[in-house]
Structure formats: structure tokens, C-alpha cells
């Protein structure tokens, strides 16, 4: 009985202290200041840690409309690192995740097949590889007893750490073509050269060129194409550059002899991304093909200026399809324009 009473007393004291801190300290800050603090200091993948700190932070997370979800989209992580908006997580953070969440074996690449609130071993393995931390990866392998995944090489390539790539090689990891694609996506020319310098060289395919183009890494793309034989490319290279508005990359690709192939997907990608200058370049003489999907992509992205330009220059469309795409994406102003101009 005494032990239970002591436990209840301790819990009551903690609750009292938390309430005092909440009322005397935290609530004194104005709402707009909390918004500024969270926006500038807590990136999306750390919102869950903020929300689990105390009741007040959980309430604040809900008040600010911050979703408690982890975004492990490769392109998103590369952009965050490039912008300097995300810091590497420590070994302590990885320990905290392992102690706090349900850890499921293996790796599940399909988000639809995932269990809400659970983390796969492969998620943490790949994330450690992306951060370039040999220490953390070794801890996961040796202390936790987990195994590398088919995607670990890709994430290591995205991170660009030669030390970590060497560590994987020392463990007998077999790099696949995804590793070169990852290095190209991250713009890591040194990592790409390391992978291709292995014996035998790490395999590659056209996705390496499209990843470099989409990331705007012209130096990487030039190197890929300068090799003997050159890394293959296809229509996805031009579409990738167009999607992100990398006009310089697109021009270079088309200036080669023979030029990098393109198709209507490039116009659709530029329209979806909102890059009117790229759309205009694509339609110069000789023009890149376009089709009804070009207009529907502009509508889906809420790019009214581009949709108007496309229609003024004779791009085919299905007004019904465009309206449905715009409505589903919540672009009411685009829907109104379509209804007024559907003939």
C-alpha cells in the first residue's frame, strides 16, 4: 500500500509542476510567437517528438494544425538538407525511436501496406545511411541485430558519404543501380565516381540521368553522359528537368548530339510544376509534343496562368477532365475559369 501511495503522490507532484509550468511560463507567450517558434525550429519529422513532450506541446501542435506524421520521401529529404532546414539526428534520437514506437521487421516500401504508428527497421537503417552516420548504422546492425535492405545503398548514395559507402562495401553489401540513382538525386558526384570505380562498377541505368536532371545537378548529368559508354538516358531526363523548372539543364540536354529524347510528358511536367518559361521553351520550333494531359496537369497544379497560355496557343484539352482535376486539388479559381471558357 505504501508503495502505491508513494507512486500516486509522485504522479500528483509531477502533474502539479507541469500545470504550474504551463500556466506560469508557457501560456505567457503569445500565440503568434509559438507559431514562429514551431515553424522555424521544428521540421515536419520532429513534430511527433514535440507532441510527446508534454500535454501543453501536444495541445499546441494541434492548435497550430501540425500533422503528427513522418515524411520519408527521398526528394523531400534531399530538398530539406540542401536548404539547411533539417539537422542530422543523433544516436540518442534513434534510441528514443526504438524505445518509444512499435518496431516492425524488414522494410515496407509501399505506404499503403504500413501500420499506423509503427516504424520499420529498414526505415531507420535507410535514414541512418542517408545521414552518413557509420556510428548509428553500426549500432543498428550490431546492437539491434537488424539487416541492411535493398534500398540502403540508394539512401547512402543520396547522403553522399564516401565513408559510409566504404563501410557498406566492407560488410559485403552489393550495390544495385538504385545506389547510382540516389547519388545522382542528391547531386553527389564524388559518391557517384566512387560507386562507378568499384570492381565491378556499380550498375546504373537511365534513372541516374533523370534523377540528376530533376535535381538540377548539371555537373552530375554532364559527367554521366561523358563516360565511355555514357550512362543511358530517355524521355524522363527532359521531363525531370521540366518538372522542377531546371531550364539550363533542359537546354543542355537538348543541345547534345543527338539530343536527349523528349515527349509530351515534358510539357505536362512543366505545366504541373508551374514553370511557364519552360513550357514556352518546350514549344519553340521544333516543338516538344503536348496533349490533353498538359492542360489537365496545369489544372491539377492550380497553374491558371499556364492553363490560359496553353489554351491560347491551341493545346488540346478536356474541359471536364481539367475541371475534375482542379476541383479535386481544391483550386476553385481554376474551376471557375474552366467553366467560363469551356466551349
C-alpha positions in Angstrom: 0.0 0.0 0.0 2.8 2.4 0.9 4.5 1.9 -2.5 1.2 2.6 -4.3 0.6 5.7 -2.2 4.2 7.0 -2.9 3.7 6.4 -6.6 0.4 8.3 -6.6 2.0 11.1 -4.6 4.9 11.4 -7.1 2.5 11.4 -10.1 0.4 14.2 -8.4 3.6 16.2 -7.8 4.7 15.9 -11.4 1.2 16.9 -12.6 1.3 19.9 -10.3 4.7 21.0 -11.6 3.6 20.5 -15.2 0.5 22.6 -14.6 2.5 25.4 -13.0 5.0 25.5 -15.8 2.1 25.5 -18.3 0.2 28.3 -16.6 3.1 30.4 -15.3 5.6 30.1 -18.2 4.4 28.6 -21.4 1.0 30.3 -21.6 2.6 33.7 -21.2 4.0 33.6 -24.7 1.5 35.0 -27.3 0.0 32.6 -29.9 1.8 34.2 -32.8 5.2 33.7 -31.1 4.5 30.0 -30.6 3.7 29.7 -34.3 7.0 31.4 -35.2 9.0 29.1 -32.8 7.5 25.9 -34.2 7.7 27.0 -37.8 11.3 28.0 -37.6 12.7 25.3 -35.3 10.6 22.1 -35.7 10.7 20.4 -39.1 7.9 18.0 -40.0 9.7 14.8 -38.9 10.2 16.2 -35.4 6.6 17.2 -34.7 5.9 13.8 -33.2 8.7 14.4 -30.6 7.4 17.8 -29.8 3.8 16.5 -29.3 5.0 13.7 -27.0 7.0 16.1 -24.7 4.1 17.2 -22.6 0.3 18.0 -22.7 0.9 21.6 -23.5 3.1 20.9 -26.5 0.5 18.3 -27.7 -2.2 21.0 -27.4 0.0 23.5 -29.2 0.7 21.0 -32.0 -3.0 20.5 -32.5 -3.8 24.3 -32.3 -1.2 25.1 -35.0 -2.5 22.4 -37.2 0.8 20.5 -37.4 0.3 16.9 -38.5 2.0 14.2 -36.5 3.4 12.3 -39.4 6.9 11.4 -40.7 7.7 12.2 -44.3 10.5 10.0 -45.6 10.0 11.0 -49.3 13.5 10.9 -50.8 13.1 14.1 -52.8 11.7 16.0 -49.8 14.7 14.9 -47.6 17.2 15.9 -50.2 15.5 19.4 -50.5 15.5 19.8 -46.8 19.2 19.0 -46.5 20.0 21.3 -49.4 18.1 24.2 -47.8 19.8 23.6 -44.4 16.3 23.3 -42.7 17.0 19.8 -41.3 19.7 18.8 -38.9 21.0 15.2 -38.6 19.6 13.2 -35.8 21.8 11.8 -33.1 22.3 8.2 -31.9 20.1 9.3 -28.9 17.3 10.1 -31.2 17.5 6.7 -32.8 17.5 5.1 -29.4 14.4 7.1 -28.4 12.6 6.0 -31.5 13.4 2.3 -30.8 12.3 2.7 -27.2 9.1 4.6 -28.0 7.5 3.1 -31.1 6.5 -0.3 -32.4 9.4 -1.5 -34.5 8.4 -3.9 -37.3 10.9 -6.2 -39.0 12.2 -5.6 -42.5 11.2 -2.7 -44.8 7.9 -1.9 -46.4 8.3 0.4 -49.5 4.5 0.7 -50.0 3.0 3.3 -47.7 -0.5 1.7 -48.1 0.7 -1.5 -46.5 2.1 0.2 -43.4 0.7 0.1 -39.9 -0.1 3.5 -38.5 2.2 4.4 -35.6 4.7 1.7 -36.4 8.3 2.1 -37.7 10.1 -0.5 -39.8 13.7 -1.4 -39.1 14.5 -0.6 -42.7 13.2 3.0 -42.2 15.8 3.7 -39.6 18.6 1.8 -41.4 18.0 3.8 -44.6 17.7 7.1 -42.7 21.0 6.5 -40.9 22.6 5.7 -44.3 21.2 9.0 -45.7 22.7 10.9 -42.7 26.0 9.3 -43.4 26.5 8.1 -39.9 28.6 5.0 -39.7 28.3 5.0 -35.9 24.5 4.9 -36.0 24.4 2.3 -38.8 26.8 0.1 -36.9 24.7 0.4 -33.8 21.6 -0.7 -35.6 23.4 -3.6 -37.3 25.5 -4.9 -34.3 23.5 -3.9 -31.2 20.0 -4.2 -32.6 20.8 -7.1 -35.0 19.0 -5.6 -37.9 19.8 -6.3 -41.6 20.6 -4.0 -44.5 17.8 -3.5 -47.1 17.9 -3.4 -50.9 17.3 0.3 -50.5 20.1 1.1 -48.1 22.5 1.7 -51.0 20.2 4.2 -52.6 19.8 6.2 -49.3 23.6 6.0 -48.8 24.1 7.4 -52.3 21.6 10.2 -51.6 23.5 11.1 -48.5 26.8 11.1 -50.4 29.1 9.9 -47.6 32.1 8.1 -49.0 32.9 6.8 -45.5 29.5 5.2 -45.2 29.6 3.7 -48.7 33.0 2.2 -47.9 31.6 0.8 -44.7 28.8 -0.9 -46.6 31.3 -2.3 -49.1 33.4 -3.7 -46.3 30.3 -5.5 -45.0 29.9 -7.2 -48.4 26.8 -5.1 -49.3 26.0 -5.4 -53.0 25.2 -2.1 -54.6 22.5 -2.0 -57.2 21.6 0.6 -59.8 19.5 2.4 -57.2 22.7 3.5 -55.5 23.8 5.4 -58.5 20.4 6.9 -58.9 20.5 8.0 -55.2 23.9 9.7 -55.6 22.7 11.5 -58.8 19.5 12.6 -57.0 21.5 14.1 -54.2 24.0 15.7 -56.6 26.9 13.8 -55.1 29.4 13.5 -57.9 32.2 12.1 -55.7 29.9 9.4 -54.4 28.9 8.5 -58.0 32.5 8.3 -59.0 33.2 6.0 -56.0 30.4 3.7 -57.0 31.4 3.5 -60.6 35.0 2.9 -59.5 34.2 -0.3 -57.7 35.3 -3.6 -59.2 32.9 -4.4 -60.8 31.4 -1.0 -61.2 28.0 -0.3 -59.5 25.4 -0.7 -62.2 23.4 2.3 -63.5 20.5 3.0 -65.9 18.6 5.9 -67.3 17.1 6.7 -63.9 20.5 8.1 -62.9 20.3 10.7 -65.6 16.6 11.6 -64.9 17.4 11.9 -61.2 20.3 14.3 -61.9 18.2 16.4 -64.2 15.2 16.5 -61.8 17.6 17.6 -59.1 19.1 20.3 -61.3 22.6 18.8 -61.0 24.0 19.7 -64.4 27.6 18.8 -63.4 26.5 15.3 -62.5 24.5 14.9 -65.7 27.4 16.0 -67.8 29.7 13.5 -66.1 27.2 10.7 -66.5 27.0 11.4 -70.2 30.8 11.9 -70.6 31.6 8.3 -69.6 32.5 5.6 -72.1 30.0 4.3 -72.7 27.7 7.1 -71.5 25.0 6.5 -68.9 21.8 5.9 -70.8 19.0 8.5 -70.8 15.5 8.7 -72.1 12.4 11.0 -72.1 12.3 11.0 -68.3 15.5 13.1 -68.3 13.8 16.1 -70.0 10.6 15.5 -68.1 12.6 15.5 -64.8 14.3 18.8 -65.6 11.0 20.3 -66.7 9.1 19.3 -63.6 11.5 21.2 -61.3 12.0 24.1 -63.7 15.7 23.5 -64.5 15.7 25.2 -67.8 19.6 25.3 -68.1 19.7 21.5 -67.7 16.9 21.0 -70.2 18.6 23.3 -72.8 21.9 21.4 -72.3 20.3 18.0 -72.8 18.6 19.1 -76.0 21.8 20.7 -77.3 23.6 17.4 -77.3 24.3 15.4 -80.5 22.0 13.5 -80.7 19.7 15.5 -78.4 18.2 13.9 -75.3 14.8 12.5 -76.4 11.6 14.1 -75.1 7.8 13.6 -75.4 4.6 15.1 -74.1 5.5 14.1 -70.6 7.9 17.1 -70.5 5.2 19.6 -71.3 2.9 18.0 -68.7 5.7 18.1 -66.1 6.5 21.7 -66.7 2.8 22.6 -66.5 2.3 20.8 -63.3 5.3 22.4 -61.7 4.2 25.9 -62.8 7.2 26.7 -65.0 5.8 28.8 -67.8 9.3 29.7 -69.1 10.0 26.0 -69.5 6.7 25.4 -71.3 7.5 28.2 -73.7 10.9 26.8 -74.4 9.5 23.3 -75.0 7.1 24.7 -77.6 9.7 26.5 -79.6 10.4 25.3 -83.2 10.7 22.3 -83.4 8.1 22.0 -80.6 8.0 19.3 -78.0 4.8 17.3 -78.3 1.9 18.1 -76.0 -1.6 16.6 -75.4 -4.7 16.9 -73.3 -2.7 15.8 -70.2 -0.7 19.0 -70.5 -3.8 21.1 -69.7 -5.0 18.7 -67.0 -1.6 18.8 -65.3 -1.8 22.6 -65.2 -5.3 22.5 -63.8 -4.2 19.9 -61.2 -1.4 22.1 -60.1 -3.5 25.2 -59.9 -1.5 26.9 -62.6 -4.1 29.1 -64.1 -1.6 31.4 -65.9 -0.1 28.3 -67.7 -3.5 26.9 -68.5 -4.6 30.1 -70.1 -1.4 30.3 -72.1 -1.8 26.7 -73.2 -5.4 27.2 -74.4 -4.4 30.5 -76.2 -1.8 28.6 -78.1 -4.1 25.7 -79.1 -3.2 23.0 -76.7 -5.9 20.3 -76.7 -7.9 19.7 -73.6 -10.9 18.0 -72.0 -12.6 20.8 -70.0 -14.4 18.2 -68.0 -11.2 16.3 -67.0 -9.4 19.6 -66.2 -12.3 20.8 -64.0 -12.3 17.5 -62.1 -8.5 17.6 -61.6 -8.7 21.2 -60.4 -11.7 20.6 -58.1 -10.1 17.5 -56.5 -7.0 19.6 -55.7 -9.0 22.4 -54.3 -8.2 25.0 -57.0 -11.6 26.7 -57.1 -10.3 29.7 -59.1 -9.2 27.3 -61.9 -12.6 25.5 -61.9 -14.4 28.8 -62.3 -12.2 29.8 -65.3 -12.7 26.5 -66.9 -16.5 26.7 -66.6 -16.4 30.2 -68.1 -14.2 29.1 -71.0 -15.4 25.6 -71.8 -16.7 25.7 -75.4 
